[in-house]
Amino acid sequence: MIKAFGDIYLRFLACWVDTARKAAVPILLVATLATGASLFYTVKHLGINTSTSDMLSSELPFRKLYDEYRRTFPNLRNNITIVVEGETPDITEDAAAALAVWLKTEIEEFKFVFDPASDPFFITNGLLFLDEDELADLSDRLADAQPLLAALAEDMNLRGFFGVLNDAIDEVAKGDEDPSRLIRIFHNISETIEKQQDGTPRPMSWRKMMMGGEVEQDDLRRFILVKPTLDESSLQPARKAVDIIRAASRELDLDPENGVQVRLTGGVVLSQEEMMSVTEWASVAGVLALILVGVLVIIGLGSLRLTAATLITLVMGLVWTGGYATFAVGRLNLISVAFAVLFIGIGVDFGIQFCLRYREAIGRGQSHEEALRESASGVGGALTLVAIAAAIGFFSFVPTAYLGLSELGIISGGSMMIALFANLTVLPACLTLMPLEHQEGMLPAWQGWRKIKWGPKPAPGFLLRHATGISIWALALGVAAAVTYLPRLQFDFDPMNLKDPTTESVQTALDLMKDSETSFYTIQILADNVEEAQNLGQRLEALPLVDHTEGLADFVPQNQEDKLLMIDDMALFLWPALEASPLDKPLDNDGRRKVLSELKVNLERLIETPLVGVLDAPARRLVNALTRFEESSQENGQSPEDLEVLLLFSLPERLKKLQQSFNAREITVEDLPELLRQRKIAADGRTLVEVFPSEALTSNDALKRFVTAVRRVAPNATEDPVILLEGGDAVTTAFRQAGIFSL
């Protein structure tokens, strides 16, 4: 019965192909119109989704937790993180503040611009967030600097600045001043002059001096968080926002030449750059595959007519598959985007098999009609069997929870039927319009290929006589290889390792992930209220794998009463100095040259005294820098006013913020900025607890340890680390299920 059905099917295929021969022109016209319509439909409606979490079924328990978290805190999604890095704390602070002010004017393109460091709340109350020891150290340093700050408040120029230095130098020479207190400022002035002379002028960092000269990476990096208005109809939904940020950076001269670097990262930028990379390289891979297949077909078939017919059929089938994918799925993901390469690699085999049988029949002297019918009945059954088997293999991914693979299964499984239909319909029609003649010779290259002697021919029947032995050896080698290498095989479930490492967003994200304080891989937990969040945070911080937790209450400083007393003390001795009225005594360049010369002479005199001590090297460095400036000024006409600007440019803004910080007051959760509250507490009162790892999550083992430890305390934990771990399990399960289904 099966044989009878097979014979009927083969006769049907022969009739079908013969019909395609008879109606070759109409079929090709319809096929061309269908190809154009499919291409138009695909271009207009096919989307690409680069989200790795969306490739997992929304019915999975961990996905439900994640989706609830995203619905509760929509402001945490689709944001751009702007990373501003400068050579000094002052440059970084001013650059970030200027960029934030600029972006806040683009109210139509940004739903919010959040720059915590320049927020009035944090400027006013920033000192409360220091530890008491840090605040005491700052108070001591400002007390030491009080004479200098008072002099500069009255006389903000080189005269006021160097006048205080000269007085301090005189005190050192008398033995009444600790010389070590001048080391830092001498080095800072020297460095500023040296950079100016080297052609890379940078303002001297007064914030660095107020901090005691100790600068950490956090002091040279600022973050601005913005939520762009997305164009959902575009493959680059945040392109306009990104362009505005780039343009603002250019207008503000925020570039390496001015000691600033502005980089963009965050989910929406990572997805956008990945989407561009995926579409670009998918197109390149598709074109490259088509070219290589074309070369292979020319060599294998040895005829330009057969090659043209095969490639025309292949391209039409590929475009039809794109239309089918658009209709059946509507979007491509990071896995299903590979359908084109799969179709080209598998689909072309159908055409090659058909054309080889057709050529063989023509070579035996059969007519075009007879050759087509023989090809259909000869290989049609095998092609159908291959197409169905391949489709079953692909469709076996559909029932799995891994939507990325499931959608690839839907597209590729259907594409096998499209390839079969195209090669049994379009290909015979193409061959009818450009049939192969009986006496038509092969291409010279193909003839040469046939003449190559690849080695001694095996004895007739060799494989048949030794079939059992060959099979046993092949099986043994396969099992040995599997036993040896499969245990070493690891599944890398971190999609960051799949992204293009040359893109700015990925490089920036990887840099931030090296530090647990700035890592993107943190865990979020929804607590019912602020109190529960505090209790949960305390329990989690007891875990060795947790560096710290962050909830809304953590933004309320501890020991505020004691700190406010210390701030009041600072204000008491600094406020009069900062409020001093400026002297009405302008300083011209001649006056500036005079004070520069006086400082240099005073330094040289200090170096000659036995009390110079540890100040000897810094003083000599400053003398050399001043000498170099004087020489350059005489040769190039360099203005002392330029040096004055570099030395004092950033001071007024630092003094203004310092003065504003003396207005600190006791704060509660309700006093925190609204944008911060929206990121930590929902409208229904539920509160987020963010958990930071104690180690960099740059390996799968580290990520698994972190997630496992946190979930023992908080089973409802979510965010990227949980999604990656659970997603990895879902993927491996999906492959196992697909393997069983296909078998």
BELKA-V254723 format. One record per run of one state. SS is the DSSP state (H for helix, E for strand, L for the rest). FROM is the first residue (numbers start at 1). TO is the last residue. If there is no record, write none. Layout:
# BELKA-V254723
ss->{SS;SS}
from->{FROM;FROM}
to->{TO;TO}
This chain:
# BELKA-V254723
ss->{L;H;L;H;L;E;L;H;E;L;H;L;H;L;E;L;H;L;E;L;H;L;H;L;H;L;H;L;H;L;H;L;H;E;L;H;L;H;L;E;L;H;L;H;L;E;L;H;L;H;L;E;H;L;H;L;H;L;H;L;H;L;H;L;E;L;H;L;E;L;H;L;H;L;H;L;H;L;H;L;H;L;H;L;H;E;L;E;L;H;L;E;L;H;L}
from->{1;2;23;24;46;47;49;53;56;57;61;73;74;77;79;87;89;105;110;115;116;119;120;130;132;155;158;175;179;198;206;211;217;221;229;239;252;256;259;260;266;267;302;304;329;331;333;336;364;368;396;402;403;434;444;452;462;466;467;489;495;499;504;514;523;528;530;542;546;551;552;556;560;579;589;608;615;637;640;649;651;662;669;672;674;681;682;687;694;700;714;718;719;720;743}
to->{1;22;23;45;46;48;52;55;56;60;72;73;76;78;86;88;104;109;114;115;118;119;129;131;154;157;174;178;197;205;210;216;220;228;238;251;255;258;259;265;266;301;303;328;330;332;335;363;367;395;401;402;433;443;451;461;465;466;488;494;498;503;513;522;527;529;541;545;550;551;555;559;578;588;607;614;636;639;648;650;661;668;671;673;680;681;686;693;699;713;717;718;719;742;743}
